Amino acid sequence: MIKGQTKRIGIFGRSGCGKSTLAKQLIKDIDRLVVYDTLCEYEEQGCKVARSIVQLLKLARQRRFKIAYQPDIESVHEKELRKVAEALLLIQKPYQEGRAYPQITLMIEEMSLAIPNKTGGDVQIMQNLANMGRHYGINLIGIAQRPANVNATFRGSLTEQYFFSMVEPLDIDEVGKKIGRENAEMLRKLPNHQAFRYSDGRIENHFNTL
């Protein structure tokens, strides 16, 4: 469970490498959770499904909740995630005002869809949320196959990152800026469910997620 100071966690790697296993471990004990569930798989993890912001806000009135926000298949994910972010800022207003109020966690499945690597527009609110989230008690967990396709400013704000197996040269280059080129090249042959953990400028090799 995420406690105390808010965290911003990124989980990156190719399909089937263990990202979801780690993500589900991280959220297991969190009792105020919203998942931006593009894969529609978190209902199976005990989340109640919301398909509109009105439904999300209604479910979030409970003391404890786990909500899977499932956007329509034709949704523009940047705009949908913006709505979710704005709703969370509203929910967490008491925290921002200094009242005794619990933190909340937003988990984003496939960040490259909802926080693409571009500037301005609807992406801006997620950049702001990453920078201001601690004032609202909002933790962030983001998952993506390709780090190079996720907004660079948002990635730069992450306090903790997990890098699983990946092979695309652009992704290796991006990860190499954090963990060094030699370590990034090792990701090409990294076994499933193993990852490099990067936090506070330090690398933990072969972090096992099982």
NORFENTA-V39343 format. One line per field, one symbol per residue. ss: DSSP state (~ for helix, > for strand, _ for the rest). psi: psi as a letter, one per 20 degrees, with the letter a starting at -180 (. if undefined). burial: + if it has 24 or more other C-alpha atoms within 12 Angstrom, else -. Layout:
BEGIN
ss = ???
psi = ???
burial = ???
END
This chain:
BEGIN
ss = _______>>>>>______~~~~~~~~~____>>>>>______~~~__>>>__~~~~~~~_____>>>>>_______~~~~~~~~~~~~~~~_~~~~_______>>>>>__~~~~_>____~~~~~~~~~~~~~~~~_>>>>>>>__~~~>_~~~~~___>>>>_____~~~~~~~~~~~_~~~~~~~~~____>>>>>>__>>>>>>>__
psi = pprcpqqoppoqrrpjijghggghghigjpjnpppnmhiliihijjqpppjrhggghghiiqgqqopoooqqhjqohghghgggghghhghjghghjjqopqrqpppopmhhghmrmrqabihhhhgghhhihhijkoqppqpqhohhiqphgghiipipqpoapqipghgggghhhgjqggghhihhjpqqjqqppppkjqpoqlppj.
burial = -+---+++++++++--++++++++-++--+++++++++-+-+----+++++-+--++-++----+++++++-----+++++++++++++-+++--------++++++++++++++++----++++++++++++++++++++++++++++++++++++++++++++++---++-+++-++---++++++-+++++++++-------+--+-
END
